[in-house]
Amino acid sequence: MLKHLPTEMKHDKPLTDKCYGSLPLVQMAQRFLSSGWMKVIPAPLVLLLTFHTAQAQDPELKSTVAPVIKTQDTTIRKLMEEVQRITDNDKQNSNAIQALLQGKEIDNITKYELIKNNIINASETYYLLNKKIIDLKSRTTTNNLDVFITSLNNPESKALGFSLSDRIVELVEKIILKNKSDKGEKNSKIVESTKSIINSPIFQSFTSLTPPLAIANSVMNFLHSVSVNNKQINQKSLQEFEKELNKYVVYYTALNDANQKFEYGLNFNKDQLSLLQDNLFDHLSFTATSLKFPAPQKGNQGLSQTMNEYFFDFKKEKVVDYFNQLEAKYTKNKRIDYESLLRENSSLKEVNNQLEDLVLQTKRFENLYNEYFTLLDSYYTKVNNSLKIAQDNGLADKSIIDTKQAEFRNLKTEAVGEIQASINIRELYSNTEKIKYRYRIF
């Protein structure tokens, strides 16, 4: 049993707490713990090192645990690996943060360039849309086409080889008076009264749409009233006269219907264009105010004139200059602070996000533009139908009707080409397509 006791006890020497020298691993741990590495070593590793130190200084603890130490530098190597891992993580985090900051800067540049280009293109779109609205509102057909239709509807015109005024007088003399208009004072008075009705200033003051029908109706009422006191004018004569007169009435009714529907359609189209122009005015006012431009002001003059005058100041070149000044204001050390620019001019984002409404307005104009030509096509068909009625009722020869229909077709084609060239809808399309309105900025 004595061989297991410490040497001092074998020789009856008292135990002492004096340590004559530390083991090599203990010395290394002491130096390491006293150095500056403690500032960077994680707490678990410090505890581990402390444990090894205590173990080395306590022989009894050492004999109990008996760790296996392969080499003297194992602990330091692990500590160095941990320090390297922490350093690598710090570097990766730093790189990630820099990438995020750079990405944010690029994002701000992209947002700003999108807003800038959209608003500059929109300034040109405002001008073009207003110009084309005014042009389409001023359209009816064309002067040549208007003259053609007026001649067909004029009671004095012989565009189809006859004059309605002359034909009515001829029918009165032939059917009502039995070709005895020159015999008797009553007969001559009937003829003169008929001519007086036809030439009445009342009918001359009517629009070109209604005189033929008004004249025919007035003459019929006159003859019915005369027949009450004139035995020569019997019911059979009146019926025969009305039957012949109705051949002309049907033709003029069809022509009048075509004219009225076309005029109604044009008026509705103009009302819609006026409403569109009001909406354009409101949208332009919002954009101008957001860009710190003076807003357009409605006065006593018409909206078209107000808008035309406003575009002397609000135009593409001045909007470009506005953004140049804005960029100069936020330039520091030859670098634009896009983040501050966007933050302090947040209204630019709202202007950009409202541009979808402007694009929708251009599409509304496109619909009204196409509706105009639909109206013109319908009008062309109805006028041709009225000419066919004149031919079927024997009012005019087929050769004359064919000539008039060909003339009308050419005038209509000319009118369409003139309006298309004047408005140039493709110009509006091309400019509107430059506005990337689907990209909203928040």
Secondary structure, 3 states (H helix, E strand, C coil): CHHHCCHHHHCCCCCCCCCCCCCHHHHHHHHHHHCHHHHCCCHHHHHHHHHHHHHHHCHHHHHHHCCCCCCCCHHHHHHHHHHHHHHHHHHHHHHHHHHHHHHHHHHHHHHHHHHHHHHHHHHHHHHHHHHHHHHHHCCCCCHHHHHHHHHHHCCCCCCCCCCHHHHHHHHHHHHHCCCCCCCCHHHHHHHHHHHHHHCCHHHHCCCCCCHHHHHHHHHHHHHHHHHCCCCCCCHHHHHHHHHHHHHHHHHHHHHHHHHHHHHHHHHHHHHHHHHHHHHHHHHHHHHHHHCCCCCCCCCCCCHHHHHHHHCCCCCHHHHHHHHHHHHHHCEECCEECHHHHHHHCCHHHHHHHCHHHHHHHHHHHHHHHHHHHHHHHHHHHHHHHHHHHHHHCCCCCHHHHHHHHHHHHHHHHHHHHHHHHHHCHHHHHHHHCCCCCCCCCC
